[in-house]
Amino acid sequence: MSVNLGMPQPPSPLLAPRRLTRKVALGPIAIGGDAPITVQTMTTTPTHDVDATLRQIAEVATAGCDIVRVACPRQEDADALAAIAAASPIPVIADIHFQPKYVFAAIEAGCAGVRVNPGNIRAFDDQIAAIAAAATQHHVALRIGINAGSLDDRVLAKYGRATPQALVESALNEARLFEEVGFFDFGISVKHHDVVTTVEAYRLLSQACDYPLHLGVTEAGPMMQGTVKSAAAFAILLAEGIGDTIRVSLSAPPVEEVKVGTQLLESLHLRPRTLEIISCPTCGRCQVDVFTLADQVTEGLKDIKAPLRVAVMGCVVNGPGEAREADLGVAAGNGKGQIFVHGQVVATVSEDLIVPTLLEQAHQMAQSMPGDGEVSVLV
């Protein structure tokens, strides 16, 4: 007998309205204005290895990356940019340090954007007009990327260290130089490894200009530490309406940066929901192996991308309520599990049949939902 437990209404957005910024085009994608917040990453392959770089770009694009950045430290890397930009499924940004000639090479190669670091490009300020003219001619956007570790010597001497004020002053100094030659197609980033410094710098910058802001905690660290630091900084800023594009910087493969960034935006209702996993942490009340069930369900649904919510719960306290709120779920205990579909109990199965029953039901439901199989799993 099915029991209709009802479905709650989805939660209302709680974030502040997005800060109104200029809209800047990066090929077919825009950042700022009313454009969605985008997820970026950076390839780790040698850029001159075109095949390896394109394979990595394809991997991150499949994971949900919107924009990809490639390093360009050598001439052979600059020579590879045209082939990469032409074949990439997502806009390519060239990352330029030290040699201003590579800025021009990237613009002429057809990159959608160029990230420049004024703090370590020799004689950069003297070439602003020429760079702006080339970017305008080729319809290429720029990002003024200020990092704590490579702050302009003049600003560093004034403040003594990379304070929020120092980061912002350095960024605005460069922005004014572009403004003076009539160029406004750029975004800005002011990255620091410290979360509080990063947050304060972006707050100050958002009050001082209307350019789109690229959020990042630079050198955030290994997987867990980097995820926590990035999530802490981004959640604060995005909740205040600050930020137009993000990169989660991890000492991990680029695809992991994309997964974290995508999940962060989904959690804040800033990106359409895909695979969401909610699992109980378990306790002494648990009567089934929730860890194994959660892993098996997640693995079985990894290729589905419908906005389906699946709950796998392990006790009678919160299990039925969480399963009821999902599109599909199970409240398990005492060797069996109640299967819920849209809040109704549709079956009771033995523990060994929980996973195959959920997977079969999930695939059937995903076929009738929008999103080409994008799934949200609550475990």
N, C-alpha and C positions, 0 to 999 in steps of 0.2 A: 504494500500500500504506500503510495507516494504522499509525502507531507509537504505542503507548500509553506515554506518558512519565510517567503517574501524576500525581495532584493532591496537593499538600501540605495539611496541616491548617491551618485558619485560626489566626492568631496569638492567643495568650491575652491578655486585658486586663492591662495593667501598671499601671493607675492605682490610687491609694489609694481605699479605700471613701469614698463620699460622706459628708460631715459631716451628722450628723442635725440637721435644723432643723424649726421649726414649718412646718406646711402652711397656706398662705394662698390663698384662692380669689379668682380674677379672672374672674368670670363662670363659664363652663364649664371654664376652665383653672385648674390649681393650680400654685403655685410652692412649692418647699421640700418637706420630708418625702421621700416616695418618688416624687414626681412627676418626670417627665423634665425635664432642663434645657431651658429654652425660649429661643428667639431673638426679640429685639425689634428694632424700628427706630423712627424718628420721621419723620413726614411733613414735607415741605418746602413744601407748598402753604399759602396763607393758609387757616386753618381755616374762616373764614366762607364760603369758596368750597366749598360742600358737594360739588358734583359733582366738582370737581377733586380734592378730598381723598379722596372715596370711590373715584375711579379709581386714585389712587395706593395706597390701602389694598388694593384688589383686586389690584394688580400685586404688591405685596410678599407678600400672602397666597399668591398662586400660586407665588411663589418659595420659600415655606417659612416665612414669618414667622408666629409664634404670637401675638404681642401687639404692638399698635401704639400709639405715643404721639403726641398732637397738641398743638400749642402753643395757649395761651389767653391772649394778652396784652391783649385788648380785649373790650369788651362784645359786640360783634358776633360774636366767636369763641365766647364763652360761649353766646350765643343759638343757635349752630349745633350745639352738642354733642349735643343730643337726637336730631336727625335723623341725625347721623353714627353715634352709638352704636347706634341702632335698625337702621341699614342695613349696618353693618360686618360682614363675615364672621368677624372675629376680635375679641377683647376690645380695647376702646379705653381708654387711660389719658390723662387730661387732665394737661397739664404746666403747673403754676401757679407764677408768680413775682409778687412785689410786692403783688398785691391779694388779700387773704383772701376777699373776697366771691366770687371766682371758684371757690374751693375748694367752697363751698356750692352754687354753680351747677352745677358738674360732678357733684357727688354727686347732686343732684336731677335732673340730665339723664339719668341712667341709665348713666353711664360705669362700667366694671368696676373702675376704680381711679383714683386721683389721686396724681400725684407732687407733693410739696411740697418747696420749698427754704427751710428755716427761716432761712437766712442772709440772704435778701433779701425776705421777706414781712413787711411792716410789722405790728408788734404780733402776731406769729404766736403766741407762747407764751401770750398772754392769751386766745386763742381755742381752745386745745387741747380743752377739755371740750366746747365746742359742736361742733367739728369731729368729735370722736370720737362724739358722740351722733348726729349726722347720718349719719355713715358706718355706724354700727351699724344705724340705722333702715332704711337703704337697701341694706344688705349690700354695701358698697363697701370695698375694701381701699385702703391708702395705701402710698406709698413715701416714706421719709425720704431725700431725695436731697441728700447733702452734696458740694459741688464745691469744688475748691481756689480757683477764681476768685471764689467768693461765700461765703467762710467767715464765720461769725458774728463780728462785730467783737470781742466779748468774748474769744472763744477766740483770735482772731488777735492780739489785744493780749498775751495770755499767752505765746504761743509765738513770736511775731515773724514767722512765715510758716506756710504750709500744710504742716506736717510730718505724717507718718503719725499721730503721737500727737494732733495737733490735729484732724485729720479724724475720728478715732475718738471723741475726747472730745466733739466737737460732735454727732456722731450719737447717742451714748449719752445725752447730756443731753436731747435731744429724745425719745428712746425712753422715758426714765424719766418724762417728763411725760405721755406717753400711758399708760404703765403705771399711773401714779397715779390715772387716771380709769377704769381697768379696760379699756382698749382695747389689743388685742394683734394685730390683723389688719393687720400692715404688714411690709414688707421694708425693707432699708436698702442704700444705696450710698454709697461714699466714693471719689469719682473724682478723679484727678489726671492731668495730662498726662505725667508722668514714670513710666516703667514700674516702676522699682525702688520709688519712693515708693508707687505704687498697690499693688504686691504686698505690701509691708510693712504698709500700712494694712489691707488685707483680712485678712492673717494675724492682726493684732492684734484686729480686730473679730470674727473667727471664734472667737477664744479668749474673748471677753468676753460673747457673747450667742448665742442660738440662733435668731435671726430669719433668714429666707431672705435671701440676699445677691444683689444685682443687680451683676454685674461690668461695669466699663467703664473704659477709658482715655479721659478726656475730651479733646476737641480733639486727637485723635490725629494729624490731618493729612491730606494728600492720599492718594490710593488706595494707592500702594505703602508709603509711610511708615506710614500709619495701619493698614494690614493687618499689617505687621511688628510694630509696637508692641502692637497688640491681641493678636495671636497669641502674642507673647512673654509678656505678662502673663497671659493666660487659660490658656495651656498650663501655666505654673508652678502657678497656683492650682487649676485643675481637676485637675491631677495629684496635688495634695495633698487633694483632696476638697472644695475650697472653691468655692462658686458654685452658684446655683440658676437663674439666668437671665442672659443676656448681651446686650449691645448693642455692636456694632463701630461706633465713631463715625468716620465718614469724611467728608472734603470731597468727596462723590460722591453720586449718586442713592441714595435709600434702598434700592432693590432690590439695589444692590451691597453694602451693609452686610449684608443678609440672606444673600446668596450666600456672603460670606466667613464669616459666623457659622455658617451651616449646614455649610459645608465643614470648618470648624475642629472642630465637634463630631463630625462623621463621622470625621475623621482620628483623633480620640481615642477612637473607639468609644463615644461618648456619645449618638449619634443613629443611627437606622437608615441604612445606606448607600444613597445614591442614585447619581447620576452621579459617578464618580471617574475622573480622568484622570491616568494615570502615563505620562510620556513620557521617553525618554532625552534627555539634553542634547546629544547628538551629539558626534562628535570626528572625527579624521582617518580612522578606520576606516569611517565611515558611507558607504554606497554609494547611498543614496536620499535624497530630500528629506523628512526626517522632519518638519520644521516644517510643510510644506504638508500632508502626510498627517495629522498630528495635528489641524491646524485643520479639515480637511475632515471627518474622522471626528467631531470634537466638534460641528461644526455639524450634521452629518447625524443625530446622536443627541440633540440638545438637547431634543427633546420627549418622549423616552422616559424613563420613571421606574421601570423595573424594576431590581432590584439586580444588574444584569449588569456583569461586569467585562471590559473590552476592552483588549487590549494592542497597541500599535503600536510595534515596535522596529526599529532600523535597522542592526544589525550582527550578526555571528555570535558575538560574545563573550558578551553578556548577552541577546541577542534570544530565542533558543530557550527559555532558562530563564524569562524574564519572560512570554513568550507561553504557556508551559506552565502557569504559575500563574494565568492568567486564565481566565474562562469562554470567552472568544473572543479570539483574538489573531493577530498576524502577525509573523513574523521576516523582515524584508526585506533584500535585498542583491543586487547584480549584476543589477539589472533585473527581479527577480521576488520573490515572497514566499510563504513557507509559511504556510498558514492553519491555526490550531489551534482546536479545539473541545473544551473540557474536557480539555485536555492531550494530545489526539491530533491528529496531522497529518492533515487531511482533504483537502487540496488544495494544489497549487502553481500560482500564477497570475502573469501578467505584471504589471509595476508599474502599468500603467494600469488594471488590474482590481482592484487591492487594495482601494481605497475602496468601490467599488460592491459587491464581494463581502462585505466586512465589514458594510456597512450592511444589506444584504439578510439576512444571517445574524443580525445583531443584532436586527432587527425580528421575525424569526421566533422567536428564542429568548425575547424579551421577552414575547411573547404568552402563553407558557406559564409565566411566572414571576409570583410575587406582587408587588404594589407598583404595579399599574396603569402599568407601563412605567418605573419608576425604574431608571436605568442607572448602573453604575459603569464608567468607561472608563479603562483603563490604557494610556497611549500612550507 
